[in-house]
């Protein structure tokens, strides 16, 4: 079969992606694989002189060999033996780290100075340094699993201090971004917080509820700087230079400089890198007077970037950016032609763009969230016209703000209008019934979706008998999905155990556990975001809360407080040595709750259950995770009932000390500490011998949670692991026999 010229680099791009994705997961085998692949590539290249059909396989294997070679070279440098030994010993280490990414709630990516070791630093919330800054810290190290984009997680002990500021170019970009963020603070929300995201990809000011609405309505890609943004910048610079009469080489050179400055300004995220390399290749083609075909340029950029950084092969941002571009280049045109048979031409063209992008990206999105954005296409249809306006106007405001602040603010107000429209569209569609349709998760769900999407494309774009068959398959799939969705909703409601005693809400990377006895309900921790917690409480019909427990004050445990203000009767909190925690407790008190600080020995009841605080000890100087409030829940009367221990985020040392200080006996349920991190006490879990272990963890987290060692520990102690990233909402009810646990999960 003859491959069209524009698709001839596609096999090489796919081969590079597969080679990189596999090799970074088993880096020790990369060197041997490189040698084998090199031999095969040479053999195919020689054979290709005689058989032209072997040219494309030779190119694909050769490109994949370069990716394997890059893994073999880079992997040892990413994980030096001395750092691995330090992490294994539990010792802390003094390091200098060069900041490589924007901070998110204190977390920032970087590289250990003088090395090529990528790390993720977990500093205190509110910590932020300009990109390019070198900082000094003493930190505990935790190696990540092979294939992760960072090699080590660093947990500082003490302050993180600046050693050296960023280079001039990066300092300039930081100052411009900061000035733009400051200017946007005076704009009404939610459009004011969204404008920097649309213009320069900075989502730090996007309100939490709007962020959730953007995801639900499939509009979150608008705040990910990629091809459209780069095309606008390059196109505008080329047009202005042409109007000024600049010759072609000068126009291309100015556009290249502008592109570099834009990448520095918005920071080189994976989607930005893909778009920038594509734009650079296209500019090179223009300079040489050659046509720049979209698909070959996309494939070439993917190949080059994967050779330069094979770890991009497992980046969701990179994958979604490349797939969206491929969908637009390969599907938008044919879909527009097909849709124009039943729709006006202009509407068919406009509709084909979000439809093509969503068809291409949905299988990958499914790995992050096993559901479908049912209103994604109409939401994008309404929001798309406003996106370039907000991008261009916001970027202009960003650039002129430092030179003329009043003018920058005035231009930002103009950008606020389209940004507010996009926010309104997201909020509208996210609030409609059935905004997210359930879909099977995992590889099986992805394969099913790909098969159905293939049938739909053949039904729309094909001809003859295959088209008729695809139409029949698509119709059957649609009817089956609607029937399954309606029937599933009924079964879900009917199948839920009415006598559930423990519920773990799916609040992403955070904890929110409900305990119920009769009509009395307690909530342990609040997650990071009020929206998913509020949705969980409403879904379970929980109104008033007799007891709220704040195990400690990390954002992923108290960030959702807004969802329960005014609902709580009593709030239990552990000790805190930071004044920043006091306003939260004061807010609960102002809403009518009785706030109590507790330590080991405090007791109380919830319906027929008795609770006792096992940790922290009285007058403890411990703070943070190891000061988490741990509770023991026991049955007060002889009836079907489950005992439990909830551990907050206690580390292994605190767990071991608690196990030595109190004798809990065996329990039915354990709320696993710290989202399933590796920092666990084997002795405690053996002592508890729980039937079920609940893990509150987000599907897309940077911590490697839950750790394989923790899952192995639970299996070894006979504890069944249930986790919100896989199972969604989890309900536990007493079984028919003592120690038996009935489990219901949303997925």
C-alpha positions in Angstrom: 0.0 0.0 0.0 1.4 3.4 -1.0 1.7 5.9 1.9 0.8 9.5 0.9 3.9 11.7 1.0 2.6 13.9 3.8 2.3 10.8 6.0 5.7 9.3 5.4 7.2 10.5 8.6 4.3 9.2 10.7 5.7 5.7 11.2 9.0 7.2 12.4 7.1 9.5 14.9 5.0 6.6 16.2 8.1 4.4 16.5 10.0 7.1 18.4 7.0 7.5 20.8 6.7 3.8 21.5 10.5 3.4 21.9 10.7 6.3 24.3 7.6 5.3 26.3 8.9 1.8 26.8 12.6 2.5 27.3 12.2 5.2 30.0 10.2 2.6 32.1 13.1 0.1 31.9 16.2 2.3 31.4 18.6 -0.5 32.3 17.6 -2.3 29.1 17.9 0.8 26.9 21.6 0.3 26.1 21.2 -3.3 24.9 18.0 -2.4 23.0 19.9 0.5 21.3 22.5 -1.9 19.9 19.9 -4.3 18.6 17.9 -1.5 17.1 21.0 0.0 15.4 21.8 -3.3 13.8 18.3 -3.7 12.5 18.3 -0.1 11.2 21.6 -0.6 9.3 20.3 -3.8 7.8 17.1 -2.2 6.7 19.0 0.8 5.3 21.2 -1.5 3.2 18.2 -3.5 2.0 16.3 -0.3 1.2 18.8 0.4 -1.7 17.3 -2.7 -3.4 13.7 -2.6 -2.1 12.2 0.9 -1.9 9.4 -0.4 0.4 12.0 -0.7 3.2 12.9 2.9 3.2 10.2 4.0 5.6 10.8 1.1 8.0 14.5 1.9 8.0 13.8 5.6 8.8 11.4 4.5 11.6 13.8 2.1 13.2 16.7 4.5 12.8 14.8 7.3 14.5 13.7 4.9 17.3 17.3 3.9 17.7 18.3 7.5 18.4 15.6 7.7 21.1 16.8 4.5 22.7 20.3 5.8 22.6 19.2 9.1 24.2 17.6 7.1 27.1 20.7 4.9 27.5 22.9 8.1 27.8 20.6 10.2 30.0 19.2 7.6 32.4 22.3 7.0 34.5 22.9 10.8 34.8 19.4 11.3 36.1 19.8 8.9 38.9 23.4 9.1 40.3 24.3 6.2 42.6 25.2 8.6 45.5 21.7 10.2 45.5 20.0 6.8 45.4 22.1 5.6 48.4 21.3 8.8 50.3 17.6 8.4 49.7 17.7 4.7 50.7 19.6 5.6 53.9 17.0 8.2 54.9 19.7 10.9 55.4 19.0 14.4 54.3 21.3 16.2 51.9 22.3 19.8 51.3 21.7 20.7 47.7 21.4 23.6 45.3 18.6 23.5 42.8 18.0 25.6 39.7 14.2 26.4 39.4 12.8 25.2 36.1 9.1 25.7 36.4 6.4 27.9 37.9 5.5 27.1 41.5 2.2 25.4 42.3 1.2 25.6 46.0 4.9 25.6 46.9 5.9 22.7 44.5 8.3 23.6 41.8 10.4 21.6 39.3 14.1 22.1 38.8 17.5 20.5 38.3 20.1 19.9 40.9 22.8 22.5 40.1 25.8 21.2 38.2 23.9 18.0 37.2 21.2 16.8 34.9 19.1 15.4 37.7 15.5 16.6 37.4 13.7 17.1 40.8 10.4 18.2 42.2 10.7 20.3 45.4 7.8 20.3 47.9 8.3 23.6 49.7 5.9 25.4 52.0 2.7 26.6 50.3 3.2 30.2 49.1 6.8 29.6 48.2 7.6 30.8 44.7 10.8 31.7 42.9 11.4 33.1 39.4 12.4 30.5 36.9 16.2 30.3 36.6 16.7 31.1 40.3 19.2 28.9 42.1 18.2 28.0 45.7 19.9 26.2 48.5 18.1 23.7 50.8 18.6 20.7 53.0 16.1 18.0 51.9 15.0 14.4 52.3 15.1 12.6 48.9 12.6 10.1 47.6 13.3 8.5 44.2 10.4 8.3 41.8 9.4 5.3 39.6 11.2 4.9 36.3 9.4 6.8 33.6 8.5 9.8 35.7 9.5 13.2 34.4 11.5 13.9 37.6 14.0 11.5 39.1 13.7 12.6 42.8 11.2 14.2 45.1 12.8 16.7 47.5 11.2 17.5 50.9 13.0 20.4 52.4 14.0 20.5 56.1 13.9 24.2 57.0 13.9 27.2 54.7 14.7 27.3 51.0 17.2 30.2 50.5 18.0 32.0 47.3 21.7 31.7 46.2 21.5 33.4 42.8 18.8 35.2 40.9 17.7 34.2 37.4 19.7 35.3 34.2 18.6 38.6 32.7 16.3 37.1 30.0 14.4 35.0 32.5 14.3 37.8 35.0 12.8 40.0 32.3 10.1 37.4 31.5 9.3 37.0 35.2 8.9 40.7 35.7 6.5 41.0 32.7 4.4 38.0 33.9 4.3 39.5 37.4 3.2 42.9 36.1 0.5 41.3 34.0 -0.8 39.2 37.0 -0.9 42.4 39.1 -2.8 44.2 36.4 -5.4 41.4 36.1 -6.1 41.5 39.9 -8.1 44.6 39.4 -10.4 43.0 36.9 -13.7 41.4 38.0 -13.8 37.6 38.5 -13.9 35.1 37.0 -12.7 36.7 33.8 -9.9 38.6 35.5 -8.3 35.4 36.8 -8.8 33.6 33.5 -7.2 36.2 31.3 -3.5 35.4 32.2 -4.3 31.7 31.5 -5.6 32.5 28.0 -2.8 34.9 27.2 0.3 33.4 28.7 -0.8 30.1 30.2 -0.6 31.2 33.8 -3.5 29.6 35.6 -2.4 30.5 39.2 -5.3 33.0 39.5 -8.1 30.9 37.9 -10.8 30.4 40.6 -11.1 26.8 41.7 -14.7 26.5 40.6 -14.0 27.9 37.2 -11.0 25.6 36.8 -13.3 22.6 37.5 -15.9 24.0 35.1 -13.3 24.4 32.3 -12.3 20.8 32.7 -15.9 19.5 32.8 -16.9 21.5 29.7 -13.7 20.4 27.8 -12.3 24.0 27.6 -9.2 23.6 29.8 -7.1 23.4 26.6 -7.6 27.1 26.1 -5.3 27.9 29.0 -2.6 25.6 27.7 -0.3 27.7 25.4 0.3 25.7 22.2 0.2 26.0 18.5 -2.6 28.6 18.1 -0.7 31.0 20.4 2.6 30.5 18.6 0.9 30.9 15.2 -0.7 34.2 16.3 2.7 35.5 17.5 4.7 34.4 14.5 1.9 35.4 12.0 1.6 38.9 13.6 5.4 39.5 13.5 5.7 38.4 9.9 2.8 40.6 8.8 4.2 43.7 10.6 7.7 43.1 9.2 6.2 42.7 5.7 4.2 45.9 6.0 7.5 47.7 7.0 9.1 46.3 3.8 11.6 44.0 5.4 13.1 41.3 3.1 12.2 37.7 3.6 15.4 36.7 5.5 14.9 39.6 7.9 11.2 38.8 8.4 12.0 35.2 9.2 14.8 36.2 11.6 12.6 38.7 13.5 9.8 36.1 13.7 12.3 33.5 15.1 13.5 36.0 17.8 9.9 36.8 18.7 9.1 33.1 19.0 12.0 32.6 21.3 10.9 35.5 23.5 7.4 34.2 23.6 8.5 30.7 24.7 10.6 32.3 27.5 7.7 34.4 28.5 5.1 31.6 28.7 7.7 29.0 30.0 8.7 26.0 27.9 6.0 23.5 28.9 5.7 20.4 26.7 2.9 21.8 24.6 4.8 25.0 24.1 7.9 23.1 23.0 6.0 21.1 20.5 4.4 24.3 19.0 7.7 26.2 19.0 9.6 23.5 17.2 6.8 23.2 14.6 6.8 27.0 14.2 10.7 27.0 13.8 10.6 24.2 11.2 7.9 26.1 9.3 9.9 29.3 9.4 12.9 27.4 8.1 10.8 26.1 5.2 9.6 29.7 4.5 13.2 30.9 4.5 14.2 28.2 2.0 11.1 28.8 -0.2 9.8 25.3 0.5 6.2 24.4 1.4 5.6 23.7 5.1 3.1 20.8 5.1 1.5 20.5 8.5 1.7 16.7 9.1 5.3 16.3 8.1 6.3 19.3 10.2 4.3 17.9 13.2 6.0 14.4 12.8 9.4 16.0 12.5 8.9 18.1 15.6 7.8 15.0 17.6 10.8 13.0 16.4 13.3 15.8 17.3 11.8 16.5 20.7 11.7 12.8 21.7 15.3 12.4 20.7 16.2 15.5 22.8 14.0 14.4 25.8 12.6 10.9 25.6 10.7 11.5 28.9 8.3 13.6 26.9 6.8 10.3 25.6 4.9 9.9 28.9 3.9 13.6 29.2 0.1 14.0 29.0 0.5 17.6 28.0 2.8 16.7 25.1 0.5 13.9 24.0 -2.6 16.0 24.0 -0.9 18.9 22.2 0.4 16.6 19.4 -2.8 14.7 19.1 -5.0 17.8 19.0 -2.7 19.2 16.2 -2.9 15.9 14.3 -6.6 15.9 14.6 -6.9 19.4 13.2 -4.5 18.7 10.3 -5.9 15.3 9.3 -9.6 15.3 10.4 -10.9 18.8 10.4 -10.9 19.2 6.6 -12.7 15.9 5.7 -15.1 16.4 8.6 -16.0 19.9 7.3 -16.7 18.5 3.8 -18.9 15.7 5.2 -20.8 18.0 7.6 -21.4 20.5 4.8 -23.7 18.0 3.2 -26.3 18.6 6.0 -25.1 22.0 7.5 -24.3 25.4 6.1 -20.7 25.5 4.9 -19.5 28.1 7.5 -21.1 26.1 10.4 -19.6 22.8 9.1 -16.2 24.4 9.1 -16.5 25.9 12.5 -17.9 22.7 14.0 -15.3 20.5 12.5 -12.4 22.1 14.4 -13.4 21.2 18.0 -14.9 17.9 16.8 -11.6 16.9 15.2 -9.6 17.9 18.3 -11.9 16.1 20.7 -11.9 12.9 18.7 -8.1 12.9 18.6 -7.6 13.7 22.3 -10.4 11.9 24.0 -8.7 8.5 24.3 -5.8 10.1 26.2 -8.1 12.3 28.3 -9.9 9.1 29.3 -6.7 7.9 31.0 -6.9 11.0 33.2 -10.6 11.0 33.8 -12.8 8.0 32.8 -15.7 10.1 31.6 -16.8 11.9 28.4 -17.4 15.7 28.1 -20.9 15.4 26.5 -21.1 19.1 25.8 -17.5 19.6 24.8 -18.1 20.3 21.1 -20.9 23.0 21.6 -18.9 24.5 24.4 -15.9 24.9 22.2 -18.0 26.1 19.4 -19.2 29.0 21.5 -15.9 29.7 23.3 -13.6 29.4 20.3 -14.3 32.8 18.7 -13.4 34.6 21.9 -10.2 32.6 22.6 -7.9 34.4 20.0 -9.3 37.8 21.0 -8.4 37.1 24.7 -5.0 35.7 23.7 -4.0 38.6 21.5 -5.4 41.4 23.7 -4.0 39.8 26.8 -0.6 39.4 25.3 -0.5 43.0 24.2 -1.5 44.1 27.7 1.2 41.9 29.1 3.9 43.4 26.9 3.0 47.1 27.2 2.2 46.9 31.0 5.7 47.4 32.2 6.3 50.3 29.8 3.0 52.1 30.3 1.1 50.6 33.3 -2.1 52.6 32.9 -2.3 51.7 29.2 -1.6 48.1 30.1 -4.5 48.0 32.5 -6.8 49.6 29.9 -6.0 47.0 27.4 -6.4 44.2 30.0 -10.0 45.5 30.5 -10.6 44.9 26.8 -9.2 41.4 27.1 -11.5 40.8 30.1 -14.5 40.8 27.9 -13.7 37.7 25.8 -12.2 36.0 28.9 -15.5 36.6 30.8 -17.4 35.1 27.9 -15.3 32.0 27.9 -15.8 31.7 31.7 -19.6 32.1 31.3 -19.7 29.4 28.6 -17.7 27.0 30.8 -19.9 27.6 33.8 -23.1 27.2 31.8 -22.2 23.9 30.2 -20.6 22.5 33.4 -23.8 23.1 35.2 -26.0 21.3 32.7 -27.4 17.8 33.6 -25.1 15.0 32.4 -22.1 17.3 31.7 -19.8 14.3 32.1 -20.9 10.9 30.9 -19.4 7.8 32.6 -17.1 5.6 30.6 -15.1 2.5 31.5 -11.6 3.4 32.7 -8.2 1.8 31.9 -6.8 0.5 28.7 -10.0 -1.5 28.0 -12.1 1.7 28.1 -9.6 3.5 25.8 -9.6 0.6 23.3 -13.4 0.6 23.3 -13.5 4.3 22.7 -10.9 4.1 19.9 -12.9 1.4 18.2 -16.2 3.4 18.4 -14.5 6.6 17.2 -13.1 4.6 14.2 -16.5 3.4 13.3 -17.9 6.9 13.6 -15.2 8.3 11.3 -15.8 5.5 8.7 -19.6 6.2 8.9 -19.0 9.9 8.2 -16.1 9.8 5.9 -16.2 6.4 4.3 -18.1 5.0 1.3 -19.9 1.9 0.1 -20.4 -1.2 2.2 -17.8 -0.2 5.0 -19.7 3.0 5.5 -23.1 1.3 5.8 -21.6 -1.2 8.3 -19.9 1.5 10.3 -23.2 3.5 10.5 -24.9 0.4 11.9 -22.1 -0.2 14.5 -22.2 3.5 15.5 -26.0 3.4 15.9 -25.8 0.3 18.0 -23.0 1.9 20.1 -25.0 5.0 20.7 -28.2 3.1 21.7 -26.1 0.9 24.0 -24.3 3.8 25.6 -27.6 5.7 26.3 -29.2 2.5 27.7 -26.1 1.8 29.8 -26.0 5.4 31.1 -29.6 5.5 32.1 -29.6 1.9 33.4 -26.3 2.5 35.2 -27.6 5.5 37.0 -30.6 3.5 38.2 -28.5 0.6 39.3 -26.0 2.9 41.0 -28.7 4.5 43.1 -30.4 1.2 43.9 -27.1 -0.8 44.4 -25.6 1.6 46.9 -25.6 0.1 50.4 -28.2 2.1 52.5 -26.3 1.2 55.7 -22.9 2.5 54.6 -20.7 3.4 57.6 -17.6 4.8 55.9 -17.4 6.8 52.7 -14.3 8.1 51.0 -15.1 11.0 48.6 -13.2 11.3 45.3 -11.7 14.8 45.8 -8.5 14.3 43.7 -5.2 14.4 45.5 -6.5 14.9 49.0 -8.5 13.3 51.8 -12.2 13.5 52.7 -13.6 10.6 54.6 -17.1 10.3 56.1 -18.1 8.2 59.1 -21.8 7.6 59.8 -23.7 6.0 62.6 -27.4 6.3 62.4 -28.2 9.9 61.7 -24.9 11.2 63.0 -22.2 12.0 60.5 -18.5 13.0 60.9 -16.2 14.2 58.1 -12.4 13.7 58.4 -10.5 16.2 56.3 -11.9 18.4 53.5 -9.8 17.8 50.4 -8.2 20.7 48.5 -11.1 22.0 46.5 -14.7 22.8 47.8 -16.4 21.8 44.5 -15.8 18.0 44.6 -16.4 17.8 48.3 -19.6 19.7 48.0 -20.7 17.4 45.2 -19.9 14.3 47.3 -21.8 15.5 50.3 -24.8 16.4 48.1 -24.6 13.1 46.3 -24.7 11.2 49.6 -27.4 13.4 51.0 -25.3 14.7 53.8 -26.4 18.1 55.1 -25.5 18.7 58.8 -22.2 17.4 60.1 -22.0 16.5 63.8 -18.3 16.4 63.7 -15.5 17.7 61.4 -11.9 16.6 62.0 -9.0 18.6 60.6 -6.1 16.1 60.9 -3.6 18.8 60.0 -3.4 22.0 57.9 -2.0 21.0 54.6 -4.1 22.4 51.7 -5.1 19.0 50.4 -6.8 18.4 53.8 -8.4 21.7 54.5 -8.7 23.5 51.2 -12.3 22.5 50.7 -13.4 24.2 54.0 -15.8 26.5 52.1 -18.0 23.5 51.3 -18.7 22.8 55.0 -18.8 26.3 56.5 -22.2 26.5 58.3 -22.7 22.7 58.4 -20.4 21.7 61.3 -21.5 21.4 64.9 -18.0 20.5 66.4 -14.6 20.9 64.8 -11.6 18.9 66.2 -8.2 20.1 65.2 -4.7 19.1 66.0 -2.0 21.5 67.3 -0.6 24.1 65.1 2.5 26.3 65.4 1.6 28.6 62.6 -0.5 31.8 62.9 -1.6 31.2 59.3 -3.9 28.3 60.5 -5.8 30.4 63.0 -8.1 32.2 60.5 -9.5 28.8 59.4 -10.5 27.8 62.9 -11.9 31.3 63.5 -13.9 31.0 60.3 -15.5 27.7 61.6 -16.2 29.4 64.9 -17.8 32.4 63.2 -20.1 29.9 61.4 -21.4 28.5 64.7 -19.1 25.5 65.2 -17.5 24.6 68.5 -13.7 24.3 67.9 -11.6 22.1 70.1 -7.9 21.3 69.9 -7.2 17.7 70.8 -4.4 15.3 71.5 -4.0 11.7 72.6 -6.6 10.6 75.0 -9.5 12.8 73.9 -12.7 10.7 73.5 -16.3 11.1 72.2 -19.2 9.4 70.5 -20.8 9.6 67.1 -24.2 7.8 67.3 -23.3 4.3 68.5 -19.6 4.7 67.6 -16.9 5.7 70.0 -13.9 7.7 68.8 -10.6 8.2 70.6 -7.6 10.3 69.6 -4.4 8.2 69.4 -2.1 10.9 68.1 -0.5 13.4 68.6 0.8 13.0 72.1 0.1 15.8 74.7 2.5 18.7 74.6 4.1 17.4 71.4 6.5 19.8 69.5 5.9 17.9 66.3 4.2 19.8 63.4 3.1 19.1 59.9 2.2 15.6 58.7 3.6 13.9 61.8 1.2 16.0 64.0 -1.8 14.6 62.2 -4.8 13.7 64.4 -5.2 9.9 64.2 -8.6 8.5 65.4 -9.6 5.0 66.5 -13.3 4.3 65.8 -14.9 1.4 67.8 -18.4 0.0 68.1 -20.3 1.0 71.2 -23.1 -1.6 71.1 -23.3 -5.1 69.7 -24.7 -4.6 66.2 -23.3 -4.9 62.7 -20.5 -2.4 62.8 -17.0 -1.8 61.4 -14.0 -0.5 63.5 -11.5 1.7 61.9 -8.3 3.8 62.3 -7.8 7.0 60.3 -4.2 8.1 60.1 -4.1 11.5 58.4 -0.7 12.0 56.9 1.5 10.4 59.6 4.9 9.3 58.5 6.5 5.9 59.3 8.4 7.2 62.4 5.2 8.8 64.0 3.2 5.6 63.1 5.8 3.4 64.8 5.8 5.6 67.9 2.0 5.5 68.0 2.0 1.8 67.6 4.3 1.5 70.6 2.3 3.8 72.7 -1.2 2.4 72.2 -2.7 -1.1 71.6 -5.5 -0.7 69.1 -5.9 -4.4 68.3 -7.2 -5.4 64.9 -9.5 -3.2 62.9 -11.8 -3.7 59.9 -10.8 -0.5 58.1 -7.7 1.7 57.9 -7.6 5.0 56.2 -4.1 4.7 54.7 -1.7 7.5 55.6 -0.5 10.2 53.3 -2.3 9.1 50.2 -0.4 5.9 50.0 3.2 7.3 50.1 6.1 4.9 50.8 6.7 6.5 54.2 4.7 3.8 56.2 5.4 1.6 59.3 5.2 -2.0 58.5 4.7 -2.8 62.2 1.6 -0.7 62.4 -0.2 -2.2 59.4 0.7 -5.7 60.6 -0.7 -4.8 64.0 -3.9 -3.4 62.5 -4.5 -6.4 60.2 -7.3 -4.4 58.5 -9.7 -6.0 55.9 -9.8 -2.8 53.8 -7.4 0.1 53.3 -8.8 3.3 51.9 -6.4 5.5 49.9 -7.5 9.1 48.9 -5.3 9.9 45.9 -5.6 11.8 42.6 -5.2 10.2 39.2 -2.7 12.7 38.0 -0.3 13.4 40.9 3.4 14.2 40.9 4.2 12.2 44.0 4.0 8.6 42.7 1.1 7.9 45.0 0.2 5.2 45.9 3.7 3.8 46.2 4.2 0.2 45.0 5.9 -0.6 48.4 2.7 0.5 50.2 0.5 -1.6 48.0 2.8 -4.5 48.6 2.6 -3.9 52.3 -1.2 -3.9 52.3 -1.2 -7.1 50.2 1.2 -8.8 52.6 -1.0 -7.9 55.6 -4.2 -9.1 53.9 -5.6 -5.6 53.5 -7.5 -5.0 50.3 -6.5 -1.6 48.8 -9.3 0.7 47.6 -8.3 3.9 46.0 -10.2 6.9 44.7 -8.1 7.4 41.6 -9.3 4.0 40.4 -12.5 3.4 42.2 -14.0 6.9 42.6 -16.4 7.2 45.5 -16.0 4.3 47.9 -18.7 3.1 50.4 -18.1 0.5 53.1 -20.9 -1.2 55.1 -20.8 -4.1 57.6 -21.1 -7.5 56.2 -23.3 -10.4 57.4 -20.5 -11.8 59.6 -18.1 -10.0 62.0 -15.1 -8.7 60.2 -16.8 -8.9 56.8 -16.9 -5.6 54.8 -19.4 -4.9 52.0 -17.7 -2.7 49.4 -19.4 -0.4 46.8 -17.4 1.8 44.4 -18.6 4.3 41.8 -16.5 2.7 39.1 
